[in-house]
Amino acid sequence: MTARGGLPDGIRRAARLAVPLAVPVLLSMVDAFLVNGLDLGLELGVSLVAAAALLLRRRLPLAVFLVTLPGLYIGYIWFAPMVALYTLAALRPGRARLGGCAVLLIAAHFLPYPLSDLDPDAYRENVQVLIDATVTSAAPIALGLLVRTRRELAARVDDLTRSLRREDRLIADRVLATERARLAREMHDVVAHQVSLISLQAGAVQVSTGEDAARESARTIRELSVRTLEELRHMVGILRAAGGGSAGTRDLAPQPDLAELPRLIEMSALDVVYEHEVPDGAARAKAVERAAFRTVQEALTNVRKHAPGARVRVRVAAVEAEPSAEGTEPVAPRGLRVEVRNGPPDVSAPAPALPGGGHGLVGLRERAQSLGGLLEAGHTADGGFLVRAEFPQDAG
């Protein structure tokens, strides 16, 4: 991959790492040649060693600083020991360590080479050199500590920023949970009131009517109303629990499973043929049975809405695993398949004016995918519709 400057990204990254490491070394070598000339001797030798040692200053800052001191004392170079002291202050701060290194740099700067050249009687000159040495040692230490403090502050600000973002997310989640609980209460108050009225009216019809068909229809309506209230109570309990409410799982209504399908089909008021091809006693996850029930329930609802009078075929079957090559191992079910197929609508049947948001099949597909399964839906060649879902055996 080529970056904007025309160089590959790898070369650009290597350059960004190498330049800060190599530039001080080159400047220290220039300093050594300018001070000591080009003739190789003791002064130039220790100066070049001090410059080359800067390559290791980030790994061994204290050792590199000690190696640069002979370059300052013998070769009279300045750049290498100051860079080494700055690196030590930035990477390995410590009062005792920095104080001792500052004293060593002052001594290497103040004392002449050879030591016999020291004139104790030159008070004015010695004081000036001592002040110069003190400032020379204090400057890189101060700059190194400043850079380290700035890095620590930047890291602290970054941590605080992440903490504030996490806190904002938590607050947003809490607001969402509170709104969810409020909506749950509103849903319960509105829907439960209307369904209760339906149940009461159906009960009144059941008692007052003398026709067996009307009495049976009223009884069915009342049972559906009671079941709707139970499921509504269950969903409201979940929403309140998610919103920090006190609803417990012991207060929630049991969730439907495959055993409830015959009753669901009986109360659907549709012409349904139910084919149950699941072995009795097969171990299945509750989430799979609940998803299968909801798939059939939504498919039958769609038939009532869009294909009134159509014949419906509901089939629930186990999906067998592929047999082994030898055929000796027992074949166990690997999943559950649910099919709801309806024919074309009856043109003479009245179409009910039922509201729909178009989210039923989308929700079923998302539920199937969350369990590791799949759902397919589409029109058939005879003008009907097919909903097929497949769920893994042990999805949780």
GIGI-V889703 format. One line per field, one symbol per residue. phi: phi as a letter, one per 30 degrees, with the letter a starting at -180 (. if undefined). burial: I if it has 24 or more other ideal C-beta (glycine too) atoms within 12 Angstrom, else O. Layout:
phi = ???
burial = ???
//
This chain:
phi = .cdddjcdddddddddddddddddddddddeddddcicddaddddddddddddddcdddbdddddddddddddcciccddddddddddddcbdlddddddddddddddddddcdddddcddddddddddddddddddddddddddddddddddddddddddddddddddddddddddddddddddddddddddddddddddddddddddcdddddddddddddddddddddddddddddddddjdcdcddccddddbddddeddddddibdcccccbcddiddbdedddddddddddddddddddcbdiddbbcbbbdcdddddddicddccecabcbbbcbdddddddddddcdacicdddddddddddcicbbbbldcddjcbbcbbbbddcdb
burial = OOOOOOOOOOOOOOOOOOOOOOOIIOOIIOIIOOIIOOOOOOIIOIIIIIIIIIIIIOOOIIOIIIIIIIIIIIIIIIIIIIIIIIIIIIIIIOOOOIOOIIOIIIIIIIIOOOOOOOOOOOOOOOOOOOOOIOOIIIOIIOOIIOOIOOOOOOOOOOOOOOOOOOOOOOOOOOOOOOOIIOOIOOIIOOOIOOIOOIIOOIOOOIOOOOOOOOOOOIOIIIOIIIIIIIIIIIIIIIIIOOIOOOIOOOOOOOIIIIOIIOOIIOIIOIOIOIOOOIOOOIOIIOIIIIIIIIIIIIIIIIIIIIIIOIIIIIIIIIIOOOOOOOOOOOOOIOIIIIIIIIIOIOOOOOOOOOOOOOOIIOOIIOIIOOIOIIIIIOOOOOOIIIIIIIIIIOIO
//
